[in-house]
């Protein structure tokens, strides 16, 4: 896939979304964009016609207008029109963009209600719980399982204590478009949440909880190193022998005792 072409197309669509969000509530918009993403995902003919890079953007936007007029609100129709007007490198990119924009609308709604950091933390913790519970992981990752059953399970697990946006995003992740795995969808949503707050997210693995002073010192150091605010998700792992391990994207900073011992052993035997 041509990533630069995708980024250009997505930027244009995202600009339309942000303009719409300035004037209204993102909650309903998110639902309608998600519904359109699913409708296009399951209909190969529709996906091909709306995502065909050889067709003029105005022609595809007019087709979307005819198909969706009266079925979704004008704000959502405007965003869908901006999406289908772009030249996507692959027809499936159209569905991915619609899903991503739906997530952005939910995150914007959480941000407007001062819950975006809470949502990011809750999604991360839920992902860790699923990863550490084989039966739950199997239930939510089974592509053959009924989607309604999976979303009902998520609702039962999260709805009492979690923010409403966390519940909605977790339910979208288990029903993600294009057959994407739950954990991959959730990771993408977390990346969007971090990006929306203009920060990077670090997973900090430690044998014991960090004191507030240790945590603040670590955040300051990482923020200085990366030139952006760093949000930390702390994971307690009793197998860690002293020190901490920090993961930021594909980069790993391993300051654990076990890692240093392994490095020392490697040098001695090399």
For each residue, the residues with C-beta under 8 A, 3 or more apart:
1: 6 89 90 93
2: 5 6 89
3: 6 7
4: 7 8
5: 2 8 9 87 88 89
6: 1 2 3 9 10 88 89 93
7: 3 4 10 11
8: 4 5 11 12
9: 5 6 12 13 86 87 88 89 93 97
10: 6 7 13 14 86 97 100
11: 7 8 14 15
12: 8 9 15 16 82 85 86
13: 9 10 16 17 79 82 83 86 97 101
14: 10 11 17 18 101 104
15: 11 12 18 19 82
16: 12 13 19 20 78 79 81 82 83
17: 13 14 20 21 29 79 82 101 104 105
18: 14 15 21 22
19: 15 16 22 23
20: 16 17 23 24 29 75 78 79
21: 17 18 24 26 29 105 108
22: 18 19
23: 19 20 75
24: 20 21 28 29 75
25: 28 29 109
26: 21 29 30 104 105 106 108 109 112
27: 30 31 105 106 109
28: 24 25 31 32 73 75 76
29: 17 20 21 24 25 26 32 33 73 75 76 79 105
30: 26 27 33 34 102 103 105 106 109 168
31: 27 28 34 35 102
32: 28 29 35 36 72 73 76
33: 29 30 36 37 76 79 80 98 99 101 102 105
34: 30 31 37 38 98 99 102 172
35: 31 32 38 39 72
36: 32 33 39 40 68 72 76 80 98
37: 33 34 40 41 95 98 99 102 177
38: 34 35 41 42 175 177
39: 35 36 42 43 46
40: 36 37 43 46 47 50 51 94 95 98
41: 37 38 47 95 177 178
42: 38 39
43: 39 40 46 47
44: 47 48
45: 48 49
46: 39 40 43 49 50 67
47: 40 41 43 44 50 51 91 92 94 95
48: 44 45 51 52 91
49: 45 46 52 55 60 63
50: 40 46 47 60 63 64 84 94
51: 40 47 48 84 88 90 91 92 93 94 95
52: 48 49 55 60 91
53: 87 88 89
54:
55: 49 52 59 60
56: 59 60
57: 60 61 84 85 86 87
58: 61 62 85
59: 55 56 62 63
60: 49 50 52 55 56 57 63 64 84 85
61: 57 58 64 65 81 82 84 85
62: 58 59 65 66
63: 49 50 59 60 66 67 84
64: 50 60 61 67 68 77 80 81 84
65: 61 62 68 69 77 81
66: 62 63 69
67: 46 63 64 71
68: 36 64 65 71 72 77 80
69: 65 66 77
70:
71: 67 68
72: 32 35 36 68 76 77 80
73: 28 29 32 76 77
74: 77 78
75: 20 23 24 28 29 78 79
76: 28 29 32 33 36 72 73 79 80
77: 64 65 68 69 72 73 74 80 81
78: 16 20 74 75 81 82
79: 13 16 17 20 29 33 75 76 82 83 101
80: 33 36 64 68 72 76 77 83 84 98
81: 16 61 64 65 77 78 84 85
82: 12 13 15 16 17 61 78 79 85 86
83: 13 16 79 80 86 94 97 98 101
84: 50 51 57 60 61 63 64 80 81 94
85: 12 57 58 60 61 81 82
86: 9 10 12 13 57 82 83 97
87: 5 9 53 57
88: 5 6 9 51 53 91 93 94 97
89: 1 2 5 6 9 53 93
90: 1 51 93
91: 47 48 51 52 88 94
92: 47 51 95 96 178
93: 1 6 9 51 88 89 90 96 97
94: 40 47 50 51 83 84 88 91 97 98
95: 37 40 41 47 51 92 98 99 177 178
96: 92 93 99 100 177 178
97: 9 10 13 83 86 88 93 94 100 101
98: 33 34 36 37 40 80 83 94 95 101 102 177
99: 33 34 37 95 96 102 103 172 176 177
100: 10 96 97 103 104 188 192
101: 13 14 17 33 79 83 97 98 104 105
102: 30 31 33 34 37 98 99 105 106 172
103: 30 99 100 106 107 169 172 188 189 192
104: 14 17 26 100 101 107 108 192 196
105: 17 21 26 27 29 30 33 101 102 108 109
106: 26 27 30 102 103 109 110 165 168 169
107: 103 104 110 111 116 119 165 192 193 196
108: 21 26 104 105 111 112 196
109: 25 26 27 30 105 106 112 113 165
110: 106 107 113 115 116 118 119 163 165
111: 107 108 114 115 116 196 197
112: 26 108 109
113: 109 110
114: 111
115: 110 111 118 119 163 165
116: 107 110 111 119 120 193 196 197
117: 120 121 197 231
118: 110 115 121 122 163 166
119: 107 110 115 116 122 123 163 165 166 169 193
120: 116 117 123 124 190 193 194 197 201 231
121: 117 118 124 125 233
122: 118 119 125 126 158 162 163 166
123: 119 120 126 127 166 169 170 186 189 190 193
124: 120 121 127 128 190 201 233
125: 121 122 128 129 233
126: 122 123 129 130 157 158 162 166 170 186
127: 123 124 130 131 183 186 187 190
128: 124 125 131 132 235
129: 125 126 132 133 136
130: 126 127 133 136 137 140 182 183
131: 127 128 137 183
132: 128 129
133: 129 130 136 137
134: 137 138
135: 138 139
136: 129 130 133 139 140
137: 130 131 133 134 140 141
138: 134 135 141 142
139: 135 136 142 145 150 153
140: 130 136 137 150 153 154 174 182
141: 137 138 181 182 183
142: 138 139 145 150
143: 179
144:
145: 139 142 149 150
146: 149 150
147: 150 151 174 175
148: 151 152
149: 145 146 152 153
150: 139 140 142 145 146 147 153 154 174 175
151: 147 148 154 155 171 174 175
152: 148 149 155 156
153: 139 140 149 150 156 157
154: 140 150 151 157 158 167 170 171 174
155: 151 152 158 159 167 171
156: 152 153 159
157: 126 153 154
158: 122 126 154 155 161 162 166 167 170
159: 155 156 162 167
160:
161: 158
162: 122 126 158 159 166 167 170
163: 110 115 118 119 122 166 167
164: 167 168
165: 106 107 109 110 115 119 168 169
166: 118 119 122 123 126 158 162 163 169 170
167: 154 155 158 159 162 163 164 170 171
168: 30 106 164 165 171 172
169: 103 106 119 123 165 166 172 173 186 189
170: 123 126 154 158 162 166 167 173 174 186
171: 151 154 155 167 168 174 175
172: 34 99 102 103 168 169 175 176 185 189
173: 169 170 176 182 185 186 189
174: 140 147 150 151 154 170 171 182 185
175: 38 147 150 151 171 172
176: 99 172 173 179 180 181 182 184 185
177: 37 38 41 95 96 98 99 180
178: 41 92 95 96
179: 143 176
180: 176 177 184 185
181: 141 176 184 185
182: 130 140 141 173 174 176 185 186
183: 127 130 131 141 186 187
184: 176 180 181 187 188
185: 172 173 174 176 180 181 182 188 189
186: 123 126 127 169 170 173 182 183 189 190
187: 127 183 184 190 191
188: 100 103 184 185 191 192
189: 103 123 169 172 173 185 186 192 193
190: 120 123 124 127 186 187 193 194 201
191: 187 188 194 195 201
192: 100 103 104 107 188 189 195 196
193: 107 116 119 120 123 189 190 196 197
194: 120 190 191 197 199 200 201 231
195: 191 192 198
196: 104 107 108 111 116 192 193
197: 111 116 117 120 193 194 229 231
198: 195 228 229
199: 194 228 229 230 231
200: 194 226 228 229 230 231 248 249
201: 120 124 190 191 194 230 231 232 233 248
202: 222 230 231 232 233 246 247 248
203: 232 233 235 246 247 248
204: 210 218 232 233 234 235 244 245 246
205: 234 235 237 240 244 245 246 247
206: 209 210 234 235 236 237 240 243 244 245
207: 236 237 238 239 240 241 242
208: 236
209: 206 234 236
210: 204 206 214 215 218 234 244
211: 214 215
212: 215 216
213: 216 217
214: 210 211 217 218
215: 210 211 212 218 219 232 234
216: 212 213 219 220
217: 213 214 220 221
218: 204 210 214 215 221 222 232 244 246
219: 215 216 222 223 230 232
220: 216 217 223 224
221: 217 218 224 225
222: 202 218 219 225 226 230 232 246 248
223: 219 220 226 227 228 229 230
224: 220 221 227
225: 221 222
226: 200 222 223 230 248
227: 223 224
228: 198 199 200 223
229: 197 198 199 200 223
230: 199 200 201 202 219 222 223 226 248
231: 117 120 194 197 199 200 201 202
232: 201 202 203 204 215 218 219 222
233: 121 124 125 201 202 203 204
234: 204 205 206 209 210 215
235: 128 203 204 205 206
236: 206 207 208 209
237: 205 206 207 240
238: 207
239: 207
240: 205 206 207 237 243 244 245 256 258
241: 207 256 257 258 261
242: 207 256 257 258
243: 206 240 255 256 257 259 260
244: 204 205 206 210 218 240 255 256
245: 204 205 206 240 252 253 254 255 256 259
246: 202 203 204 205 218 222 252 253 254 255
247: 202 203 205 251 252 253
248: 200 201 202 203 222 226 230 251 253
249: 200
250:
251: 247 248
252: 245 246 247
253: 245 246 247 248
254: 245 246 259
255: 243 244 245 246 259 260
256: 240 241 242 243 244 245 259 260
257: 241 242 243 260 261
258: 240 241 242 261 262
259: 243 245 254 255 256 262 263
260: 243 255 256 257 263 264
261: 241 257 258 264 265
262: 258 259 265 266
263: 259 260 266 267
264: 260 261 267 268
265: 261 262 268 269
266: 262 263 269 270
267: 263 264 270
268: 264 265
269: 265 266
270: 266 267
